[in-house]
Amino acid sequence: MEKAGWRYEKDTHFYNLDVVYYALSQEAWQPDDSFYSLRLRSP
């Protein structure tokens, strides 16, 4: 994920599953003409 520009956030659990959070900065985002959706995360 890091090679693709994603930054590690944290390890956590979700319904007894181990999950890993990654984030991509707005500056690193390079959209093309594919469909995508942006969500604003509250601080």
MODELLER restraints for C-alpha pairs under 7 A, 6 or more apart:
rsr = mdl.restraints
at = mdl.atoms
rsr.add(forms.Gaussian(group=physical.xy_distance, feature=features.Distance(at['CA:5:A'], at['CA:24:A']), mean=6.61, stdev=0.5))
rsr.add(forms.Gaussian(group=physical.xy_distance, feature=features.Distance(at['CA:5:A'], at['CA:28:A']), mean=6.80, stdev=0.5))
rsr.add(forms.Gaussian(group=physical.xy_distance, feature=features.Distance(at['CA:6:A'], at['CA:22:A']), mean=6.02, stdev=0.5))
rsr.add(forms.Gaussian(group=physical.xy_distance, feature=features.Distance(at['CA:6:A'], at['CA:23:A']), mean=5.43, stdev=0.5))
rsr.add(forms.Gaussian(group=physical.xy_distance, feature=features.Distance(at['CA:6:A'], at['CA:24:A']), mean=4.77, stdev=0.5))
rsr.add(forms.Gaussian(group=physical.xy_distance, feature=features.Distance(at['CA:7:A'], at['CA:22:A']), mean=5.39, stdev=0.5))
rsr.add(forms.Gaussian(group=physical.xy_distance, feature=features.Distance(at['CA:7:A'], at['CA:23:A']), mean=5.15, stdev=0.5))
rsr.add(forms.Gaussian(group=physical.xy_distance, feature=features.Distance(at['CA:7:A'], at['CA:24:A']), mean=6.17, stdev=0.5))
rsr.add(forms.Gaussian(group=physical.xy_distance, feature=features.Distance(at['CA:8:A'], at['CA:21:A']), mean=6.37, stdev=0.5))
rsr.add(forms.Gaussian(group=physical.xy_distance, feature=features.Distance(at['CA:8:A'], at['CA:22:A']), mean=4.57, stdev=0.5))
rsr.add(forms.Gaussian(group=physical.xy_distance, feature=features.Distance(at['CA:8:A'], at['CA:23:A']), mean=6.54, stdev=0.5))
rsr.add(forms.Gaussian(group=physical.xy_distance, feature=features.Distance(at['CA:9:A'], at['CA:21:A']), mean=5.16, stdev=0.5))
rsr.add(forms.Gaussian(group=physical.xy_distance, feature=features.Distance(at['CA:9:A'], at['CA:22:A']), mean=5.12, stdev=0.5))
rsr.add(forms.Gaussian(group=physical.xy_distance, feature=features.Distance(at['CA:9:A'], at['CA:23:A']), mean=6.56, stdev=0.5))
rsr.add(forms.Gaussian(group=physical.xy_distance, feature=features.Distance(at['CA:10:A'], at['CA:20:A']), mean=5.85, stdev=0.5))
rsr.add(forms.Gaussian(group=physical.xy_distance, feature=features.Distance(at['CA:10:A'], at['CA:21:A']), mean=5.26, stdev=0.5))
rsr.add(forms.Gaussian(group=physical.xy_distance, feature=features.Distance(at['CA:11:A'], at['CA:19:A']), mean=5.89, stdev=0.5))
rsr.add(forms.Gaussian(group=physical.xy_distance, feature=features.Distance(at['CA:11:A'], at['CA:20:A']), mean=4.50, stdev=0.5))
rsr.add(forms.Gaussian(group=physical.xy_distance, feature=features.Distance(at['CA:11:A'], at['CA:21:A']), mean=6.31, stdev=0.5))
rsr.add(forms.Gaussian(group=physical.xy_distance, feature=features.Distance(at['CA:12:A'], at['CA:18:A']), mean=5.98, stdev=0.5))
rsr.add(forms.Gaussian(group=physical.xy_distance, feature=features.Distance(at['CA:12:A'], at['CA:19:A']), mean=5.43, stdev=0.5))
rsr.add(forms.Gaussian(group=physical.xy_distance, feature=features.Distance(at['CA:12:A'], at['CA:20:A']), mean=6.26, stdev=0.5))
rsr.add(forms.Gaussian(group=physical.xy_distance, feature=features.Distance(at['CA:13:A'], at['CA:19:A']), mean=5.66, stdev=0.5))
